[in-house]
Each structure stands twice: as C-alpha cells, then as structure tokens.
C-alpha cells in the first residue's frame, strides 16, 4: 500500500469518527481564496475618494461604491433620460 492508499484508509477512518468536521473541512477546501474583489473595491474607492471628494461622508462613499461596483455599465445609461428626471425633481 502506497502513501495514497494509507492516506485514503486514514481519511475514511476519521470520516466515520468526525463526520461534521469532515463536512466543514470539505466546505472550506472549495471556498475561493482570492483577494481580487477586495483589491478591485479598494481601487474603486481610491478613484472615488480623491482630494476633491475627500470630505464626503461614509454614507455617500458607500453609496458611490455600490453604484460603481454593482451598477450598470456607463454605455447602458441613457444620460438624456437621467437629466430629464433630475430636472423634474423638486428642490429640497
């Protein structure tokens, strides 16, 4: 029996003893271990929060981040329609 065979026997023995732990470890092994989404969000935040916009609140920054990350592509936005909606809104 080689290394692979003895590993399989040991693994099967522990699967019977600790089934819930084995399920947990199996789940952990398939989780993505990438940081690309965090780096992408950080880059977007750097673009939004420049020296000019440095005084924006956390709430506004969060909303802008959500628009940038989850919003539609700019090519899909009809800016004439957005401008008309903006014109029709009442001032507070």
NORURMO-V591139 format. One record per residue. PSI is psi in whole degrees, -180 to 180 (NA if undefined). Layout:
{{PSI} {PSI}}
//
This chain:
{{128} {-172} {-41} {-41} {-44} {-34} {-42} {-43} {-44} {-43} {-45} {-36} {-45} {-27} {-37} {-32} {-42} {69} {-39} {-39} {-39} {-41} {-43} {-48} {-37} {-40} {-43} {-37} {-23} {-2} {141} {144} {36} {153} {15} {-41} {-36} {-43} {-38} {-44} {-40} {-40} {-42} {-40} {-38} {-39} {-39} {-46} {77} {-178} {-36} {-40} {20} {-20} {8} {151} {165} {-35} {-45} {-42} {-43} {-41} {-43} {-39} {-42} {-40} {-45} {-43} {-44} {-9} {176} {161} {147} {-30} {-20} {-6} {131} {100} {-27} {-41} {-40} {-42} {-41} {-41} {-42} {-39} {-34} {-14} {145} {145} {144} {NA}}
//
